[in-house]
């Protein structure tokens, strides 16, 4: 095994050749590395593009890069160089998994496409990530912002009377990375009984349409084209920020019982049996009548006071935090969100998956470019 583990994780013993860069692929491989897989990050001599995506930064390194490259080892290879190309092909021959997000077909000229790699390593699970698939969409650049726009997500995000907005994160890159990880694990399970590797393909547009769930299914099943509603929900009310005496408060009544509890705290018990608001479809249809009644009461007290009282009554609600507030909340709730990685104790966000017997690891800090190149080359050339 190439990389020694401080503790056996659920994926301990698996070797992953990571030919991906930017976000979707590196996020997938970090999740797998946290679970014990040995991930060799193959970079061009110029390094992963995200190394220079800053601000913010820490000690001259982009925190974007740091966020998604924990528990990996880096080797820099120029695939156009014959010697480096052979090192890359040998890595693919020894790997359990190869993951890449080159333009579709882009690795064929280096002998690293699926057919060539699988001929040498029949048990290889080969995962490809693209923006728009390998057919007519292969020529399109796979940037998350493009997919947010072209999938329809941006048409749903923003004020109804304002312009469309992107999500505050690269939501489809992350979703596609998780789909890639699920596909890889599924293919490995199949291999465990059959011995067969296979080609796993995911793309941002398909992940986006899957991730649009009720909106995309609402269209294909009923012909309804959704539209921007700001922070409102098309099928639930209340399910949005509502103003209080100081700040907005997210208030949710996902069923009739929750609405009854909300009305009880607000002193609006008469609304529970009002035919306009008796059931969710009634409340959603008559939201313009119900909203001002709720707001009139909420404006009498500050958001945090309402949060405490409503939460105690079982009503789903919460303040709108900045990111520091989100980390602080997780800390207060005992979720221990921050881990300190490596000798330099780099603060990072913990892997979100908990295991009772095989915990995630947070041992190796994101590598410097080619930090482990010499060791990996020696291992790959040791016949």
C-alpha positions in Angstrom: 0.0 0.0 0.0 1.4 3.4 -1.0 0.3 5.6 1.9 0.3 4.3 5.4 -2.8 5.0 7.4 -3.0 6.2 11.0 -6.2 4.2 11.4 -8.1 1.9 9.1 -10.9 3.7 7.4 -13.8 2.1 5.5 -12.0 2.6 2.2 -8.5 1.7 3.5 -6.5 -0.3 0.9 -8.0 1.4 -2.1 -5.7 3.4 -4.4 -7.2 6.2 -6.4 -5.4 7.9 -9.3 -6.9 11.4 -9.3 -6.5 13.1 -12.6 -9.2 15.7 -11.8 -8.9 19.4 -11.0 -10.9 22.4 -10.0 -13.9 21.3 -7.8 -16.2 18.4 -8.6 -13.5 15.7 -9.0 -11.2 16.9 -6.1 -14.2 17.2 -3.8 -15.2 13.6 -4.6 -11.7 12.3 -4.1 -11.3 14.2 -0.8 -14.4 12.6 0.5 -13.0 9.2 -0.4 -9.6 10.0 1.0 -11.1 11.1 4.3 -12.6 7.6 4.4 -9.2 6.0 4.1 -8.5 5.7 0.4 -5.0 6.4 -0.8 -5.4 9.3 -3.3 -2.6 10.3 -5.6 -3.3 13.7 -7.0 -1.9 14.0 -10.5 -1.3 17.7 -11.5 0.2 19.4 -14.4 3.6 21.2 -13.8 1.5 24.4 -13.4 -0.6 22.8 -10.7 -4.4 22.6 -10.1 -5.9 25.9 -11.2 -7.5 26.4 -7.8 -4.1 26.9 -6.2 -4.2 30.4 -7.5 -7.9 31.2 -6.9 -7.7 33.9 -4.3 -8.5 35.7 -2.1 -9.0 34.4 0.5 -5.7 32.7 1.2 -3.7 31.2 4.0 0.1 31.5 3.9 0.0 32.3 0.2 -2.2 29.3 -0.7 -5.8 29.6 -1.9 -8.3 28.4 0.7 -10.4 27.2 -2.3 -7.6 24.7 -3.0 -7.1 23.9 0.6 -10.9 23.2 1.1 -11.0 20.2 -1.2 -7.5 18.5 -1.3 -7.0 17.1 2.2 -5.5 13.6 2.7 -3.9 13.5 -0.8 -0.4 13.2 -2.2 0.7 15.3 -5.1 2.8 14.3 -8.1 3.3 16.8 -11.0 3.4 15.1 -14.4 3.6 16.5 -17.9 1.6 14.0 -19.9 3.2 15.1 -23.1 6.5 14.0 -21.8 7.2 10.3 -22.6 8.7 9.5 -19.3 6.0 11.3 -17.3 3.3 9.7 -19.5 4.6 6.2 -18.7 4.5 7.1 -14.9 0.9 8.1 -15.3 0.0 5.0 -17.2 1.7 2.8 -14.6 -0.3 4.6 -11.9 -3.5 3.8 -13.8 -2.4 0.2 -14.1 -2.0 -0.2 -10.4 -5.0 1.9 -9.2 -8.4 0.6 -8.1 -10.0 3.9 -9.2 -9.1 6.5 -11.8 -11.1 9.7 -11.8 -10.8 12.5 -14.4 -12.5 15.6 -15.7 -10.7 16.4 -18.9 -12.7 17.3 -21.9 -14.4 14.1 -23.1 -11.8 12.1 -25.0 -9.0 14.4 -23.9 -6.9 11.6 -22.2 -7.0 9.3 -25.2 -3.8 10.7 -26.8 -1.9 9.9 -23.6 -3.1 6.3 -23.5 -5.2 7.1 -20.4 -8.7 6.8 -21.8 -11.1 4.2 -20.4 -10.6 1.5 -23.1 -6.8 1.7 -23.0 -6.6 1.8 -19.2 -9.1 -1.0 -18.7 -7.3 -3.2 -21.2 -4.3 -3.1 -19.0 -6.2 -3.1 -15.7 -9.5 -4.9 -16.1 -10.6 -4.3 -12.6 -10.3 -0.6 -12.8 -13.2 1.6 -11.9 -12.8 4.6 -14.2 -14.9 7.7 -13.4 -15.3 10.6 -15.8 -16.8 13.9 -15.0 -18.0 16.3 -17.7 -20.1 19.4 -18.0 -22.7 18.2 -20.6 -22.0 14.6 -21.3 -19.9 12.9 -24.0 -22.3 13.3 -26.9 -23.3 16.6 -28.6 -22.5 18.5 -25.3 -18.8 17.3 -25.3 -17.6 20.5 -26.8 -19.2 22.7 -24.2 -17.1 24.0 -21.3 -18.2 22.5 -18.0 -18.3 25.4 -15.6 -20.8 25.4 -12.7 -22.1 28.9 -13.5 -22.9 27.8 -17.1 -24.8 24.8 -15.8 -26.7 26.9 -13.2 -27.8 29.2 -16.0 -28.5 26.5 -18.7 -30.2 24.0 -16.4 -32.8 26.5 -15.2 -31.6 27.0 -11.6 -30.8 30.7 -12.1 -34.3 31.3 -13.4 -35.5 30.2 -9.9 -33.1 32.2 -7.8 -33.6 35.8 -6.9 -36.5 38.3 -6.4 -39.5 37.8 -8.7 -39.1 41.3 -10.1 -35.3 41.2 -10.3 -32.6 39.5 -12.3 -31.8 35.8 -12.0 -28.9 35.0 -9.6 -26.4 32.2 -9.2 -26.3 30.2 -6.0 -23.8 31.4 -3.5 -21.7 28.2 -4.0 -20.9 26.0 -7.0 -23.8 23.8 -6.1 -23.7 21.5 -9.1 -20.0 21.0 -9.0 -20.5 19.7 -5.4 -23.5 17.7 -6.3 -21.8 16.1 -9.3 -18.8 15.3 -7.0 -21.0 13.5 -4.6 -22.7 11.6 -7.5 -19.2 10.6 -8.7 -18.4 9.3 -5.3 -21.6 7.3 -5.1 -21.0 5.9 -8.6 -17.4 4.9 -7.7 -18.5 3.2 -4.5 -21.3 1.3 -6.4 -18.9 0.2 -9.1 -16.5 -1.0 -6.4 -19.2 -3.0 -4.8 -20.0 -4.6 -8.1 -16.3 -5.4 -8.6 -16.1 -7.1 -5.2 -18.5 -9.9 -6.4 -17.7 -9.9 -10.1 -14.1 -8.8 -10.4 -15.2 -6.4 -13.2 -14.3 -2.8 -13.4 -16.4 -0.4 -15.3 -16.7 3.2 -16.6 -18.7 5.5 -14.4 -19.9 8.7 -16.1 -21.5 11.8 -14.5 -22.1 15.2 -15.8 -23.1 18.5 -14.3 -26.2 19.1 -16.4 -27.7 15.7 -15.5 -26.8 16.2 -11.8 -28.4 19.6 -12.0 -31.7 18.3 -13.4 -31.8 15.6 -10.8 -31.0 18.2 -8.1 -33.8 20.4 -9.2 -36.1 17.6 -7.9 -39.6 19.0 -7.4 -39.0 21.8 -10.0 -37.7 19.6 -12.8 -40.2 16.8 -12.0 -43.0 19.4 -11.8 -42.2 20.3 -15.3 -41.8 16.9 -16.9 -44.8 15.4 -15.0 -47.3 18.3 -15.3 -45.9 20.8 -17.7 -45.6 23.5 -15.0 -42.6 25.8 -15.6 -41.5 27.2 -12.2 -40.5 30.8 -11.7 -38.6 32.9 -9.3 -40.3 33.4 -6.0 -37.5 35.0 -3.9 -37.2 33.1 -0.7 -40.7 31.7 -0.9 -41.6 28.1 -1.5 -44.0 27.2 -4.3 -45.7 24.4 -2.3 -45.5 25.4 1.3 -46.4 28.4 3.5 -44.9 29.6 5.7 -41.5 28.5 4.5 -39.5 31.7 4.2 -37.9 34.6 6.1 -40.4 36.7 7.9 -39.6 40.1 9.5 -39.4 40.5 13.3 -38.7 43.6 15.5 -35.1 43.5 14.3 -34.0 40.8 11.9 -35.7 38.3 9.6 -36.4 34.9 10.9 -36.9 31.7 8.9 -40.3 30.3 9.8 -41.5 26.9 8.6 -44.8 25.1 9.1 -44.4 21.9 7.1 -47.7 20.4 8.2 -50.9 21.3 10.0 -49.6 20.4 13.4 -46.6 22.7 13.1 -48.9 25.5 11.9 -51.1 24.9 15.0 -48.0 25.2 17.2 -46.9 28.4 15.4 -50.3 30.0 15.9 -50.3 29.0 19.6 -47.0 30.8 20.3 -48.0 33.9 18.3 -51.4 34.1 20.0 -53.3 33.5 16.7 -55.2 30.3 17.6 -58.2 31.6 15.7 -56.3 31.1 12.4 -56.0 27.3 12.9 -59.7 26.7 12.0 -59.9 29.5 9.5 -61.0 27.8 6.2 -58.5 29.9 4.3 -55.6 28.4 6.3 -56.8 25.0 7.6 -54.5 22.8 5.4 -51.2 23.4 3.6 -52.7 23.8 0.2 -55.1 26.4 1.7 -52.3 28.3 3.3 -50.2 28.2 0.2 -53.1 29.4 -2.0 -53.9 32.2 0.4 -50.3 33.1 1.5 -50.9 36.8 0.6 -53.7 36.9 3.2 -51.9 34.9 5.9 -48.4 36.5 5.7 -49.4 39.9 7.0 -51.2 38.3 10.0 -48.1 36.4 11.0 -45.8 39.4 10.4 -47.9 41.7 12.5 -47.2 39.5 15.6 -43.6 38.7 14.8 -42.7 42.3 14.5 -43.5 42.8 18.2 -40.3 41.0 19.4 -36.7 40.4 18.3 -35.8 37.4 16.1 -33.7 35.6 18.7 -36.5 35.8 21.3 -38.9 34.3 18.8 -36.4 31.7 17.8 -36.0 30.4 21.4 -39.8 30.3 22.1 -40.8 28.9 18.8 -38.1 26.2 18.8 -39.2 25.2 22.3 -42.7 24.7 20.9 -41.5 22.5 18.1 -41.8 25.1 15.3 -38.9 24.9 12.8 -37.3 28.3 12.7 -33.9 30.0 12.8 -31.9 33.2 12.2 -30.1 34.0 9.0 -26.4 33.6 9.9 -23.3 34.6 8.1 -20.8 31.7 7.7 -19.0 32.4 10.9 -22.4 32.1 12.7 -23.0 28.8 11.0 -19.7 27.4 12.2 -20.4 28.8 15.7 -23.8 27.2 15.8 -22.4 23.8 14.8 -19.8 24.2 17.6 -22.5 25.1 20.1 -24.5 22.1 19.1 -21.5 19.8 19.7 -21.0 18.9 16.1 -17.2 19.7 16.4 -17.1 21.1 12.8 -13.5 22.2 12.8 -10.5 19.8 12.6 -6.8 20.7 12.7 -4.9 18.9 10.0 -1.2 18.0 9.9 1.8 19.3 11.8 0.8 22.9 11.1 -2.7 22.3 12.5 -4.4 23.7 9.4 -8.0 24.4 10.4 -10.5 22.7 8.1 -14.1 21.6 8.1 -14.7 18.1 9.3 -15.8 15.3 6.9 -19.6 15.2 7.5 -20.0 11.4 7.6 -19.8 9.7 11.0 -19.0 6.0 11.5 -19.2 4.0 14.7 -16.3 1.7 13.9 -14.2 3.2 11.0 -14.0 7.0 11.6 -13.0 9.5 8.9 -9.4 10.7 9.0 -8.1 14.2 8.8 -4.4 13.5 8.8 -2.7 14.9 5.7 -2.9 18.6 4.9 -3.5 19.6 1.3 -0.2 18.9 -0.5 2.2 21.3 -2.1 2.6 20.8 -5.8 4.7 17.7 -6.5 5.3 17.4 -2.7 5.3 13.6 -2.9 6.5 13.3 -6.5 9.8 11.6 -5.8 8.4 9.0 -3.5 5.5 8.1 -5.9 7.9 7.9 -8.9 10.2 5.5 -7.0 7.2 3.4 -6.0 5.8 3.2 -9.5 9.2 2.3 -11.1 9.9 -0.4 -8.6 9.2 -3.6 -10.4 
